[in-house]
Amino acid sequence: MAEIAASIIFPRPRDKADEDLFNVLSEFTTDVIKILNGGILFSDNFDCQLVSYTSNGSADTEDTVAHGLGKVPTGYIVYSRDKAAIVYDSGTAFTATNIYLKCNVATVALKLIVF
């Protein structure tokens, strides 16, 4: 990916008010360029958490998964698993700290987007 150059030009300030604005805009531009050049994560753009966990050693047994979202999630998406498996709600209501899932296969390494 090409980097964004930090050579955005603002007109030179003519007085103190312009100088203050110039300094704020220069700092803001520098911060935005650092973010863009560093890459933007999926979780930077959505109210979600990326969670990794391994399912229970017994298939179809409830797993308690901490999500770190800080509120009761409305759902989740499984975006990676190391075995063919189905992940599903256990029937226990989600909370502001945990979601409760079951997996039909034991010890599956899973990655979720919790939102």
Backbone as XML, in Angstrom:
<?xml version="1.0"?>
<chain id="A" units="angstrom">
  <residue number="1" name="MET">
    <atom name="N" x="0.842" y="-1.162" z="0.000"/>
    <atom name="CA" x="0.000" y="0.000" z="0.000"/>
    <atom name="C" x="0.896" y="1.236" z="0.000"/>
  </residue>
  <residue number="2" name="ALA">
    <atom name="N" x="0.557" y="2.211" z="-0.796"/>
    <atom name="CA" x="1.335" y="3.441" z="-0.887"/>
    <atom name="C" x="1.102" y="4.310" z="0.345"/>
  </residue>
  <residue number="3" name="GLU">
    <atom name="N" x="2.153" y="4.937" z="0.798"/>
    <atom name="CA" x="2.028" y="5.829" z="1.944"/>
    <atom name="C" x="1.612" y="7.216" z="1.500"/>
  </residue>
  <residue number="4" name="ILE">
    <atom name="N" x="0.914" y="7.899" z="2.385"/>
    <atom name="CA" x="0.509" y="9.279" z="2.134"/>
    <atom name="C" x="1.642" y="10.179" z="2.607"/>
  </residue>
  <residue number="5" name="ALA">
    <atom name="N" x="2.072" y="11.074" z="1.768"/>
    <atom name="CA" x="3.167" y="11.983" z="2.110"/>
    <atom name="C" x="2.678" y="13.059" z="3.069"/>
  </residue>
  <residue number="6" name="ALA">
    <atom name="N" x="3.542" y="13.478" z="3.943"/>
    <atom name="CA" x="3.195" y="14.496" z="4.934"/>
    <atom name="C" x="3.487" y="15.895" z="4.407"/>
  </residue>
  <residue number="7" name="SER">
    <atom name="N" x="3.220" y="16.113" z="3.151"/>
    <atom name="CA" x="3.569" y="17.403" z="2.559"/>
    <atom name="C" x="2.330" y="18.215" z="2.166"/>
  </residue>
  <residue number="8" name="ILE">
    <atom name="N" x="1.286" y="18.141" z="2.981"/>
    <atom name="CA" x="0.105" y="18.961" z="2.714"/>
    <atom name="C" x="0.466" y="20.403" z="3.057"/>
  </residue>
  <residue number="9" name="ILE">
    <atom name="N" x="0.140" y="21.316" z="2.150"/>
    <atom name="CA" x="0.540" y="22.716" z="2.296"/>
    <atom name="C" x="-0.647" y="23.559" z="2.760"/>
  </residue>
  <residue number="10" name="PHE">
    <atom name="N" x="-0.440" y="24.272" z="3.850"/>
    <atom name="CA" x="-1.400" y="25.273" z="4.312"/>
    <atom name="C" x="-0.771" y="26.640" z="4.084"/>
  </residue>
  <residue number="11" name="PRO">
    <atom name="N" x="-1.586" y="27.646" z="3.798"/>
    <atom name="CA" x="-1.024" y="28.995" z="3.663"/>
    <atom name="C" x="-0.346" y="29.415" z="4.967"/>
  </residue>
  <residue number="12" name="ARG">
    <atom name="N" x="0.745" y="30.132" z="4.866"/>
    <atom name="CA" x="1.453" y="30.609" z="6.064"/>
    <atom name="C" x="0.558" y="31.585" z="6.812"/>
  </residue>
  <residue number="13" name="PRO">
    <atom name="N" x="0.586" y="31.534" z="8.133"/>
    <atom name="CA" x="-0.256" y="32.429" z="8.931"/>
    <atom name="C" x="0.154" y="33.895" z="8.778"/>
  </residue>
  <residue number="14" name="ARG">
    <atom name="N" x="-0.856" y="34.776" z="8.813"/>
    <atom name="CA" x="-0.609" y="36.208" z="8.706"/>
    <atom name="C" x="-0.652" y="36.900" z="10.055"/>
  </residue>
  <residue number="15" name="ASP">
    <atom name="N" x="-1.378" y="36.310" z="11.009"/>
    <atom name="CA" x="-1.474" y="36.914" z="12.342"/>
    <atom name="C" x="-1.596" y="35.804" z="13.386"/>
  </residue>
  <residue number="16" name="LYS">
    <atom name="N" x="-1.768" y="36.171" z="14.658"/>
    <atom name="CA" x="-1.796" y="35.207" z="15.764"/>
    <atom name="C" x="-2.951" y="34.210" z="15.611"/>
  </residue>
  <residue number="17" name="ALA">
    <atom name="N" x="-4.146" y="34.656" z="15.244"/>
    <atom name="CA" x="-5.291" y="33.773" z="15.075"/>
    <atom name="C" x="-5.021" y="32.763" z="13.962"/>
  </residue>
  <residue number="18" name="ASP">
    <atom name="N" x="-4.456" y="33.238" z="12.865"/>
    <atom name="CA" x="-4.107" y="32.342" z="11.762"/>
    <atom name="C" x="-3.024" y="31.352" z="12.185"/>
  </residue>
  <residue number="19" name="GLU">
    <atom name="N" x="-2.090" y="31.804" z="12.994"/>
    <atom name="CA" x="-1.007" y="30.939" z="13.445"/>
    <atom name="C" x="-1.552" y="29.810" z="14.320"/>
  </residue>
  <residue number="20" name="ASP">
    <atom name="N" x="-2.492" y="30.128" z="15.209"/>
    <atom name="CA" x="-3.107" y="29.103" z="16.049"/>
    <atom name="C" x="-3.834" y="28.067" z="15.189"/>
  </residue>
  <residue number="21" name="LEU">
    <atom name="N" x="-4.605" y="28.538" z="14.210"/>
    <atom name="CA" x="-5.312" y="27.636" z="13.312"/>
    <atom name="C" x="-4.327" y="26.796" z="12.506"/>
  </residue>
  <residue number="22" name="PHE">
    <atom name="N" x="-3.279" y="27.419" z="12.012"/>
    <atom name="CA" x="-2.243" y="26.724" z="11.254"/>
    <atom name="C" x="-1.647" y="25.582" z="12.083"/>
  </residue>
  <residue number="23" name="ASN">
    <atom name="N" x="-1.329" y="25.871" z="13.348"/>
    <atom name="CA" x="-0.723" y="24.853" z="14.220"/>
    <atom name="C" x="-1.681" y="23.694" z="14.484"/>
  </residue>
  <residue number="24" name="VAL">
    <atom name="N" x="-2.941" y="23.996" z="14.735"/>
    <atom name="CA" x="-3.936" y="22.950" z="14.986"/>
    <atom name="C" x="-4.126" y="22.088" z="13.738"/>
  </residue>
  <residue number="25" name="LEU">
    <atom name="N" x="-4.269" y="22.726" z="12.578"/>
    <atom name="CA" x="-4.451" y="21.979" z="11.336"/>
    <atom name="C" x="-3.227" y="21.127" z="10.999"/>
  </residue>
  <residue number="26" name="SER">
    <atom name="N" x="-2.043" y="21.660" z="11.237"/>
    <atom name="CA" x="-0.820" y="20.897" z="10.967"/>
    <atom name="C" x="-0.734" y="19.665" z="11.858"/>
  </residue>
  <residue number="27" name="GLU">
    <atom name="N" x="-1.055" y="19.830" z="13.134"/>
    <atom name="CA" x="-1.018" y="18.702" z="14.073"/>
    <atom name="C" x="-2.081" y="17.657" z="13.704"/>
  </residue>
  <residue number="28" name="PHE">
    <atom name="N" x="-3.281" y="18.132" z="13.391"/>
    <atom name="CA" x="-4.361" y="17.229" z="13.002"/>
    <atom name="C" x="-3.982" y="16.437" z="11.748"/>
  </residue>
  <residue number="29" name="THR">
    <atom name="N" x="-3.446" y="17.125" z="10.754"/>
    <atom name="CA" x="-3.054" y="16.481" z="9.502"/>
    <atom name="C" x="-1.977" y="15.432" z="9.743"/>
  </residue>
  <residue number="30" name="THR">
    <atom name="N" x="-1.009" y="15.758" z="10.570"/>
    <atom name="CA" x="0.058" y="14.813" z="10.896"/>
    <atom name="C" x="-0.519" y="13.569" z="11.565"/>
  </residue>
  <residue number="31" name="ASP">
    <atom name="N" x="-1.454" y="13.752" z="12.506"/>
    <atom name="CA" x="-2.073" y="12.612" z="13.193"/>
    <atom name="C" x="-2.866" y="11.738" z="12.221"/>
  </residue>
  <residue number="32" name="VAL">
    <atom name="N" x="-3.635" y="12.356" z="11.330"/>
    <atom name="CA" x="-4.428" y="11.593" z="10.357"/>
    <atom name="C" x="-3.512" y="10.808" z="9.426"/>
  </residue>
  <residue number="33" name="ILE">
    <atom name="N" x="-2.441" y="11.411" z="8.976"/>
    <atom name="CA" x="-1.499" y="10.733" z="8.080"/>
    <atom name="C" x="-0.868" y="9.529" z="8.786"/>
  </residue>
  <residue number="34" name="LYS">
    <atom name="N" x="-0.507" y="9.670" z="10.067"/>
    <atom name="CA" x="0.056" y="8.543" z="10.821"/>
    <atom name="C" x="-0.941" y="7.389" z="10.903"/>
  </residue>
  <residue number="35" name="ILE">
    <atom name="N" x="-2.208" y="7.718" z="11.160"/>
    <atom name="CA" x="-3.244" y="6.686" z="11.244"/>
    <atom name="C" x="-3.413" y="5.995" z="9.904"/>
  </residue>
  <residue number="36" name="LEU">
    <atom name="N" x="-3.526" y="6.761" z="8.840"/>
    <atom name="CA" x="-3.740" y="6.179" z="7.521"/>
    <atom name="C" x="-2.547" y="5.345" z="7.062"/>
  </residue>
  <residue number="37" name="ASN">
    <atom name="N" x="-1.350" y="5.814" z="7.335"/>
    <atom name="CA" x="-0.166" y="5.062" z="6.936"/>
    <atom name="C" x="0.038" y="3.820" z="7.793"/>
  </residue>
  <residue number="38" name="GLY">
    <atom name="N" x="-0.490" y="3.837" z="9.019"/>
    <atom name="CA" x="-0.362" y="2.678" z="9.904"/>
    <atom name="C" x="-1.409" y="1.618" z="9.622"/>
  </residue>
  <residue number="39" name="GLY">
    <atom name="N" x="-2.426" y="1.961" z="8.874"/>
    <atom name="CA" x="-3.507" y="1.025" z="8.576"/>
    <atom name="C" x="-4.665" y="1.221" z="9.531"/>
  </residue>
  <residue number="40" name="ILE">
    <atom name="N" x="-5.853" y="0.998" z="9.041"/>
    <atom name="CA" x="-7.057" y="1.122" z="9.851"/>
    <atom name="C" x="-7.621" y="-0.277" z="10.054"/>
  </residue>
  <residue number="41" name="LEU">
    <atom name="N" x="-7.842" y="-0.629" z="11.295"/>
    <atom name="CA" x="-8.367" y="-1.947" z="11.625"/>
    <atom name="C" x="-9.879" y="-2.002" z="11.454"/>
  </residue>
  <residue number="42" name="PHE">
    <atom name="N" x="-10.388" y="-3.189" z="11.236"/>
    <atom name="CA" x="-11.824" y="-3.396" z="11.131"/>
    <atom name="C" x="-12.519" y="-2.824" z="12.365"/>
  </residue>
  <residue number="43" name="SER">
    <atom name="N" x="-11.970" y="-3.112" z="13.545"/>
    <atom name="CA" x="-12.591" y="-2.653" z="14.790"/>
    <atom name="C" x="-12.489" y="-1.140" z="14.982"/>
  </residue>
  <residue number="44" name="ASP">
    <atom name="N" x="-11.640" y="-0.446" z="14.197"/>
    <atom name="CA" x="-11.579" y="1.019" z="14.262"/>
    <atom name="C" x="-12.788" y="1.650" z="13.581"/>
  </residue>
  <residue number="45" name="ASN">
    <atom name="N" x="-13.438" y="0.915" z="12.702"/>
    <atom name="CA" x="-14.535" y="1.454" z="11.911"/>
    <atom name="C" x="-15.912" y="1.010" z="12.369"/>
  </residue>
  <residue number="46" name="PHE">
    <atom name="N" x="-15.980" y="0.021" z="13.240"/>
    <atom name="CA" x="-17.257" y="-0.523" z="13.680"/>
    <atom name="C" x="-17.257" y="-0.655" z="15.195"/>
  </residue>
  <residue number="47" name="ASP">
    <atom name="N" x="-18.433" y="-0.581" z="15.792"/>
    <atom name="CA" x="-18.575" y="-0.788" z="17.229"/>
    <atom name="C" x="-18.593" y="-2.289" z="17.468"/>
  </residue>
  <residue number="48" name="CYS">
    <atom name="N" x="-17.407" y="-2.876" z="17.532"/>
    <atom name="CA" x="-17.291" y="-4.327" z="17.655"/>
    <atom name="C" x="-15.984" y="-4.677" z="18.360"/>
  </residue>
  <residue number="49" name="GLN">
    <atom name="N" x="-15.865" y="-5.934" z="18.696"/>
    <atom name="CA" x="-14.622" y="-6.463" z="19.242"/>
    <atom name="C" x="-14.268" y="-7.726" z="18.473"/>
  </residue>
  <residue number="50" name="LEU">
    <atom name="N" x="-12.984" y="-7.920" z="18.216"/>
    <atom name="CA" x="-12.497" y="-9.149" z="17.603"/>
    <atom name="C" x="-12.083" y="-10.073" z="18.743"/>
  </residue>
  <residue number="51" name="VAL">
    <atom name="N" x="-12.653" y="-11.266" z="18.775"/>
    <atom name="CA" x="-12.463" y="-12.184" z="19.894"/>
    <atom name="C" x="-11.969" y="-13.529" z="19.372"/>
  </residue>
  <residue number="52" name="SER">
    <atom name="N" x="-10.965" y="-14.083" z="20.043"/>
    <atom name="CA" x="-10.481" y="-15.432" z="19.747"/>
    <atom name="C" x="-10.744" y="-16.312" z="20.964"/>
  </residue>
  <residue number="53" name="TYR">
    <atom name="N" x="-11.183" y="-17.524" z="20.734"/>
    <atom name="CA" x="-11.343" y="-18.484" z="21.832"/>
    <atom name="C" x="-11.368" y="-19.893" z="21.259"/>
  </residue>
  <residue number="54" name="THR">
    <atom name="N" x="-11.154" y="-20.867" z="22.117"/>
    <atom name="CA" x="-11.224" y="-22.268" z="21.734"/>
    <atom name="C" x="-12.432" y="-22.880" z="22.410"/>
  </residue>
  <residue number="55" name="SER">
    <atom name="N" x="-13.250" y="-23.576" z="21.634"/>
    <atom name="CA" x="-14.471" y="-24.163" z="22.182"/>
    <atom name="C" x="-14.150" y="-25.244" z="23.206"/>
  </residue>
  <residue number="56" name="ASN">
    <atom name="N" x="-15.144" y="-25.567" z="23.957"/>
    <atom name="CA" x="-15.057" y="-26.539" z="25.041"/>
    <atom name="C" x="-14.489" y="-27.875" z="24.561"/>
  </residue>
  <residue number="57" name="GLY">
    <atom name="N" x="-13.911" y="-28.640" z="25.477"/>
    <atom name="CA" x="-13.379" y="-29.966" z="25.170"/>
    <atom name="C" x="-14.465" y="-30.989" z="24.911"/>
  </residue>
  <residue number="58" name="SER">
    <atom name="N" x="-15.710" y="-30.638" z="25.218"/>
    <atom name="CA" x="-16.855" y="-31.508" z="24.938"/>
    <atom name="C" x="-17.776" y="-30.781" z="23.967"/>
  </residue>
  <residue number="59" name="ALA">
    <atom name="N" x="-18.133" y="-31.443" z="22.896"/>
    <atom name="CA" x="-19.015" y="-30.830" z="21.900"/>
    <atom name="C" x="-20.367" y="-30.491" z="22.510"/>
  </residue>
  <residue number="60" name="ASP">
    <atom name="N" x="-20.989" y="-29.439" z="21.984"/>
    <atom name="CA" x="-22.333" y="-29.012" z="22.392"/>
    <atom name="C" x="-22.439" y="-28.676" z="23.877"/>
  </residue>
  <residue number="61" name="THR">
    <atom name="N" x="-21.361" y="-28.140" z="24.433"/>
    <atom name="CA" x="-21.329" y="-27.690" z="25.827"/>
    <atom name="C" x="-21.153" y="-26.181" z="25.830"/>
  </residue>
  <residue number="62" name="GLU">
    <atom name="N" x="-21.857" y="-25.497" z="26.725"/>
    <atom name="CA" x="-21.821" y="-24.031" z="26.751"/>
    <atom name="C" x="-20.422" y="-23.495" z="27.053"/>
  </residue>
  <residue number="63" name="ASP">
    <atom name="N" x="-20.003" y="-22.529" z="26.259"/>
    <atom name="CA" x="-18.753" y="-21.802" z="26.476"/>
    <atom name="C" x="-19.103" y="-20.377" z="26.881"/>
  </residue>
  <residue number="64" name="THR">
    <atom name="N" x="-18.425" y="-19.863" z="27.885"/>
    <atom name="CA" x="-18.557" y="-18.466" z="28.277"/>
    <atom name="C" x="-17.406" y="-17.718" z="27.621"/>
  </residue>
  <residue number="65" name="VAL">
    <atom name="N" x="-17.737" y="-16.745" z="26.786"/>
    <atom name="CA" x="-16.724" y="-16.033" z="26.003"/>
    <atom name="C" x="-16.765" y="-14.551" z="26.374"/>
  </residue>
  <residue number="66" name="ALA">
    <atom name="N" x="-15.693" y="-14.048" z="26.990"/>
    <atom name="CA" x="-15.588" y="-12.615" z="27.306"/>
    <atom name="C" x="-15.406" y="-11.854" z="26.005"/>
  </residue>
  <residue number="67" name="HIS">
    <atom name="N" x="-16.142" y="-10.745" z="25.853"/>
    <atom name="CA" x="-16.075" y="-10.033" z="24.574"/>
    <atom name="C" x="-15.461" y="-8.642" z="24.652"/>
  </residue>
  <residue number="68" name="GLY">
    <atom name="N" x="-15.482" y="-7.964" z="25.800"/>
    <atom name="CA" x="-14.851" y="-6.651" z="25.928"/>
    <atom name="C" x="-15.575" y="-5.518" z="25.236"/>
  </residue>
  <residue number="69" name="LEU">
    <atom name="N" x="-16.798" y="-5.725" z="24.807"/>
    <atom name="CA" x="-17.553" y="-4.697" z="24.082"/>
    <atom name="C" x="-18.076" y="-3.603" z="25.004"/>
  </residue>
  <residue number="70" name="GLY">
    <atom name="N" x="-18.312" y="-3.948" z="26.267"/>
    <atom name="CA" x="-18.780" y="-2.952" z="27.219"/>
    <atom name="C" x="-20.276" y="-2.715" z="27.174"/>
  </residue>
  <residue number="71" name="LYS">
    <atom name="N" x="-20.991" y="-3.525" z="26.422"/>
    <atom name="CA" x="-22.451" y="-3.459" z="26.343"/>
    <atom name="C" x="-22.952" y="-4.829" z="25.904"/>
  </residue>
  <residue number="72" name="VAL">
    <atom name="N" x="-24.244" y="-5.045" z="26.004"/>
    <atom name="CA" x="-24.806" y="-6.323" z="25.577"/>
    <atom name="C" x="-24.756" y="-6.382" z="24.049"/>
  </residue>
  <residue number="73" name="PRO">
    <atom name="N" x="-24.062" y="-7.367" z="23.490"/>
    <atom name="CA" x="-23.959" y="-7.473" z="22.032"/>
    <atom name="C" x="-25.296" y="-7.838" z="21.389"/>
  </residue>
  <residue number="74" name="THR">
    <atom name="N" x="-25.443" y="-7.444" z="20.133"/>
    <atom name="CA" x="-26.629" y="-7.837" z="19.377"/>
    <atom name="C" x="-26.358" y="-9.075" z="18.540"/>
  </residue>
  <residue number="75" name="GLY">
    <atom name="N" x="-25.090" y="-9.415" z="18.342"/>
    <atom name="CA" x="-24.777" y="-10.603" z="17.563"/>
    <atom name="C" x="-23.291" y="-10.829" z="17.419"/>
  </residue>
  <residue number="76" name="TYR">
    <atom name="N" x="-22.945" y="-11.790" z="16.595"/>
    <atom name="CA" x="-21.545" y="-12.129" z="16.332"/>
    <atom name="C" x="-21.447" y="-12.769" z="14.959"/>
  </residue>
  <residue number="77" name="ILE">
    <atom name="N" x="-20.255" y="-12.720" z="14.403"/>
    <atom name="CA" x="-19.961" y="-13.372" z="13.133"/>
    <atom name="C" x="-18.711" y="-14.223" z="13.345"/>
  </residue>
  <residue number="78" name="VAL">
    <atom name="N" x="-18.762" y="-15.474" z="12.979"/>
    <atom name="CA" x="-17.580" y="-16.333" z="13.017"/>
    <atom name="C" x="-16.822" y="-16.086" z="11.718"/>
  </residue>
  <residue number="79" name="TYR">
    <atom name="N" x="-15.574" y="-15.615" z="11.826"/>
    <atom name="CA" x="-14.818" y="-15.354" z="10.600"/>
    <atom name="C" x="-13.622" y="-16.279" z="10.408"/>
  </residue>
  <residue number="80" name="SER">
    <atom name="N" x="-13.372" y="-17.133" z="11.393"/>
    <atom name="CA" x="-12.286" y="-18.096" z="11.230"/>
    <atom name="C" x="-12.509" y="-19.263" z="12.187"/>
  </residue>
  <residue number="81" name="ARG">
    <atom name="N" x="-12.171" y="-20.472" z="11.741"/>
    <atom name="CA" x="-12.207" y="-21.665" z="12.589"/>
    <atom name="C" x="-11.204" y="-22.657" z="12.016"/>
  </residue>
  <residue number="82" name="ASP">
    <atom name="N" x="-10.598" y="-23.451" z="12.892"/>
    <atom name="CA" x="-9.573" y="-24.377" z="12.412"/>
    <atom name="C" x="-10.107" y="-25.773" z="12.098"/>
  </residue>
  <residue number="83" name="LYS">
    <atom name="N" x="-11.435" y="-25.991" z="12.311"/>
    <atom name="CA" x="-12.073" y="-27.262" z="11.978"/>
    <atom name="C" x="-13.465" y="-26.964" z="11.438"/>
  </residue>
  <residue number="84" name="ALA">
    <atom name="N" x="-14.001" y="-27.902" z="10.691"/>
    <atom name="CA" x="-15.387" y="-27.765" z="10.247"/>
    <atom name="C" x="-16.277" y="-27.882" z="11.477"/>
  </residue>
  <residue number="85" name="ALA">
    <atom name="N" x="-17.037" y="-26.829" z="11.755"/>
    <atom name="CA" x="-17.856" y="-26.818" z="12.961"/>
    <atom name="C" x="-18.950" y="-25.778" z="12.820"/>
  </residue>
  <residue number="86" name="ILE">
    <atom name="N" x="-19.982" y="-25.934" z="13.639"/>
    <atom name="CA" x="-21.067" y="-24.972" z="13.701"/>
    <atom name="C" x="-21.080" y="-24.368" z="15.102"/>
  </residue>
  <residue number="87" name="VAL">
    <atom name="N" x="-21.060" y="-23.048" z="15.165"/>
    <atom name="CA" x="-21.135" y="-22.315" z="16.430"/>
    <atom name="C" x="-22.532" y="-21.740" z="16.526"/>
  </residue>
  <residue number="88" name="TYR">
    <atom name="N" x="-23.148" y="-21.852" z="17.706"/>
    <atom name="CA" x="-24.514" y="-21.365" z="17.861"/>
    <atom name="C" x="-24.749" y="-20.858" z="19.281"/>
  </residue>
  <residue number="89" name="ASP">
    <atom name="N" x="-25.795" y="-20.039" z="19.451"/>
    <atom name="CA" x="-26.150" y="-19.507" z="20.768"/>
    <atom name="C" x="-26.497" y="-20.667" z="21.692"/>
  </residue>
  <residue number="90" name="SER">
    <atom name="N" x="-26.058" y="-20.553" z="22.948"/>
    <atom name="CA" x="-26.328" y="-21.628" z="23.906"/>
    <atom name="C" x="-27.730" y="-21.551" z="24.497"/>
  </residue>
  <residue number="91" name="GLY">
    <atom name="N" x="-28.342" y="-20.381" z="24.422"/>
    <atom name="CA" x="-29.644" y="-20.178" z="25.044"/>
    <atom name="C" x="-29.567" y="-19.263" z="26.253"/>
  </residue>
  <residue number="92" name="THR">
    <atom name="N" x="-28.357" y="-19.045" z="26.774"/>
    <atom name="CA" x="-28.154" y="-18.103" z="27.874"/>
    <atom name="C" x="-28.051" y="-16.703" z="27.281"/>
  </residue>
  <residue number="93" name="ALA">
    <atom name="N" x="-28.754" y="-15.746" z="27.885"/>
    <atom name="CA" x="-28.752" y="-14.370" z="27.371"/>
    <atom name="C" x="-27.351" y="-13.768" z="27.448"/>
  </residue>
  <residue number="94" name="PHE">
    <atom name="N" x="-26.974" y="-13.027" z="26.407"/>
    <atom name="CA" x="-25.700" y="-12.312" z="26.396"/>
    <atom name="C" x="-25.730" y="-11.223" z="27.467"/>
  </residue>
  <residue number="95" name="THR">
    <atom name="N" x="-24.556" y="-10.902" z="27.987"/>
    <atom name="CA" x="-24.430" y="-9.824" z="28.975"/>
    <atom name="C" x="-23.445" y="-8.781" z="28.465"/>
  </residue>
  <residue number="96" name="ALA">
    <atom name="N" x="-23.240" y="-7.736" z="29.242"/>
    <atom name="CA" x="-22.301" y="-6.675" z="28.868"/>
    <atom name="C" x="-20.850" y="-7.149" z="28.922"/>
  </residue>
  <residue number="97" name="THR">
    <atom name="N" x="-20.601" y="-8.335" z="29.460"/>
    <atom name="CA" x="-19.227" y="-8.841" z="29.544"/>
    <atom name="C" x="-19.003" y="-10.149" z="28.790"/>
  </residue>
  <residue number="98" name="ASN">
    <atom name="N" x="-20.055" y="-10.974" z="28.636"/>
    <atom name="CA" x="-19.887" y="-12.306" z="28.044"/>
    <atom name="C" x="-20.973" y="-12.644" z="27.036"/>
  </residue>
  <residue number="99" name="ILE">
    <atom name="N" x="-20.592" y="-13.506" z="26.086"/>
    <atom name="CA" x="-21.585" y="-14.176" z="25.250"/>
    <atom name="C" x="-21.466" y="-15.666" z="25.562"/>
  </residue>
  <residue number="100" name="TYR">
    <atom name="N" x="-22.534" y="-16.392" z="25.307"/>
    <atom name="CA" x="-22.591" y="-17.809" z="25.662"/>
    <atom name="C" x="-22.908" y="-18.603" z="24.407"/>
  </residue>
  <residue number="101" name="LEU">
    <atom name="N" x="-21.945" y="-19.424" z="24.013"/>
    <atom name="CA" x="-22.027" y="-20.136" z="22.748"/>
    <atom name="C" x="-21.825" y="-21.629" z="22.953"/>
  </residue>
  <residue number="102" name="LYS">
    <atom name="N" x="-22.260" y="-22.396" z="21.963"/>
    <atom name="CA" x="-21.959" y="-23.823" z="21.901"/>
    <atom name="C" x="-21.370" y="-24.100" z="20.525"/>
  </residue>
  <residue number="103" name="CYS">
    <atom name="N" x="-20.607" y="-25.173" z="20.454"/>
    <atom name="CA" x="-20.001" y="-25.596" z="19.185"/>
    <atom name="C" x="-20.213" y="-27.095" z="19.066"/>
  </residue>
  <residue number="104" name="ASN">
    <atom name="N" x="-20.572" y="-27.559" z="17.879"/>
    <atom name="CA" x="-20.883" y="-28.976" z="17.707"/>
    <atom name="C" x="-19.644" y="-29.867" z="17.587"/>
  </residue>
  <residue number="105" name="VAL">
    <atom name="N" x="-18.459" y="-29.265" z="17.670"/>
    <atom name="CA" x="-17.203" y="-30.001" z="17.610"/>
    <atom name="C" x="-16.335" y="-29.524" z="18.776"/>
  </residue>
  <residue number="106" name="ALA">
    <atom name="N" x="-15.632" y="-30.443" z="19.413"/>
    <atom name="CA" x="-14.785" y="-30.090" z="20.555"/>
    <atom name="C" x="-13.504" y="-29.383" z="20.114"/>
  </residue>
  <residue number="107" name="THR">
    <atom name="N" x="-13.018" y="-28.507" z="20.950"/>
    <atom name="CA" x="-11.738" y="-27.788" z="20.824"/>
    <atom name="C" x="-11.485" y="-27.209" z="19.432"/>
  </residue>
  <residue number="108" name="VAL">
    <atom name="N" x="-12.367" y="-26.337" z="19.027"/>
    <atom name="CA" x="-12.217" y="-25.615" z="17.759"/>
    <atom name="C" x="-11.665" y="-24.233" z="18.077"/>
  </residue>
  <residue number="109" name="ALA">
    <atom name="N" x="-10.586" y="-23.832" z="17.429"/>
    <atom name="CA" x="-10.052" y="-22.473" z="17.573"/>
    <atom name="C" x="-10.898" y="-21.547" z="16.689"/>
  </residue>
  <residue number="110" name="LEU">
    <atom name="N" x="-11.534" y="-20.564" z="17.335"/>
    <atom name="CA" x="-12.485" y="-19.698" z="16.643"/>
    <atom name="C" x="-12.089" y="-18.228" z="16.754"/>
  </residue>
  <residue number="111" name="LYS">
    <atom name="N" x="-12.457" y="-17.470" z="15.747"/>
    <atom name="CA" x="-12.319" y="-16.015" z="15.777"/>
    <atom name="C" x="-13.674" y="-15.437" z="15.445"/>
  </residue>
  <residue number="112" name="LEU">
    <atom name="N" x="-14.109" y="-14.467" z="16.255"/>
    <atom name="CA" x="-15.429" y="-13.869" z="16.124"/>
    <atom name="C" x="-15.341" y="-12.365" z="16.015"/>
  </residue>
  <residue number="113" name="ILE">
    <atom name="N" x="-16.305" y="-11.791" z="15.342"/>
    <atom name="CA" x="-16.568" y="-10.343" z="15.408"/>
    <atom name="C" x="-17.826" y="-10.224" z="16.259"/>
  </residue>
  <residue number="114" name="VAL">
    <atom name="N" x="-17.700" y="-9.616" z="17.424"/>
    <atom name="CA" x="-18.837" y="-9.454" z="18.323"/>
    <atom name="C" x="-19.288" y="-8.007" z="18.205"/>
  </residue>
  <residue number="115" name="PHE">
    <atom name="N" x="-20.574" y="-7.795" z="17.934"/>
    <atom name="CA" x="-21.091" y="-6.434" z="17.740"/>
    <atom name="C" x="-22.392" y="-6.230" z="18.489"/>
  </residue>
</chain>
